[in-house]
Amino acid sequence: MRYRPFQGLRLDDLRVVERDTQRPWVHSPRLTVGVGWWSLLVRQEAVFRAHGSVEEPCRTQLRLTGRYGLRHQRLKANLRTAEIEIGDMTAWLRELLPKPLQSGALRLNTTLVWEPETASRM
């Protein structure tokens, strides 16, 4: 991990695994993360952006932008990916897709929202 002012944090060989099974969730050879420090200090809101390549659970390029409010602990993020070949996905990720989607390619362009109230209902 390296931090460079105005360029952000660079994470090399980032791996995220499931705690119980040690199953790999994400592997990224390089991910760059930027944080809006002014917003964090003044408004207590972390504004962030990340981009990089991902190898697991599928090969793609991703771009993630969002904000996390420290007061209300609310996260809102936009996730976009480049084209993802379904055949390149890990088996556990393919199992989450609808049955008719067994081949081809897709792109993600979605908004993720997490709030403490909704998390307690899951």
N, C-alpha and C positions, 0 to 999 in steps of 0.2 A: 504494500500500500504506500502510495506517495501522495503528498499534498503539494500543489503548486498554486500560489495566489493567482486569481483570475482564470485558472484552468480547472480548478477543483481537485477532487480526490480521484486518483486512478487506482483501481483495484485489479490486480493481476491474478489470474487463476483462482477466481472466486468459486467456491463450492458450498452449496447448501444441501444438507442431508436431513432426512426425517430422523428425529431423535431416537425413537424406539427401534426402528428397523435398519437404520443407516442407509436406507434407499436414497439414492441421489435425486434431488428435486431440481436443482439448477447447477449448471456448470457454465461459467463464462470465462473465457481466456482473458478478456480485458473489458472492464466496465469503467466508465468515467462518470462521476457524480459531482454535480455542482449544487451548492447551497446558497441561498440568498441570505447572507449574514445580517444585513440591515433589517430586513423583515423579521428575522429571528430575534434580534435585540430589541427592536422598537415595538413590534406588534405581537410578539410571542407567537409567531407563526413561521414554521419552517417551510420555505418555498424551495423546491428542489427540481432538478432535472437529471436524468441519467440516459446514457446511450452506450451501446456497445454490441458485441456479438455474443450469442448464446449457442452452446453446443448441446446441452441437455436441458430440458426434455426434448428439444427439437432444435435444428439448426436454423438460425434466423438472426437478423439484426433487430434490435429493439430500441425504442425511444419512450421514456417514461417521464412525465412531467406532473407535478402536483404540489399540494400543500397539506401541512399537518398543523392544526391549531393546538398549541400546548394547553390552553385554558380548557377547552371543551373536548380535547383528545379526539378530534374528528379528522379523518384522512380522506382526501379526495385526490385521485390520480387518473391521468389519461395514459393509456398504454397503446402503442402502435407497433406493429411488427412488419417486417418485409414478408414476402411470400414464404410460406411454410409448406414443404412437401409432406403430406400425410405419411408416406412411407418412411420418412426419416425420423418420425416421432418415436419416443420410447413406447413400449407396449402398454404401460399403465396409463399413459396419456391418450393413446388411441382408444383404449377401452372406455374413456369418458365421452368419446364422440358418438353421435347417433349412428346406428348400424348401417344406414345407407352410405355414410361417408367413410368409405374404406380406401379410396384412392383419390388422387388429385392434389390440389393445393388450396390453401386459405391464407387470409391475412386477418390479423386482429386489429381492431380499432374500437376500443372500449373504455368506458369510464368506471373506475372502481371507487366505491364509497364505503367507508367503515366508520361507525359511530359506536361508542360504548353501549348504548341502549340496544342496538341491533345485535351486537356481539353476544350479549348476555342471553339472547333468545335463541341462539344457534345451538 
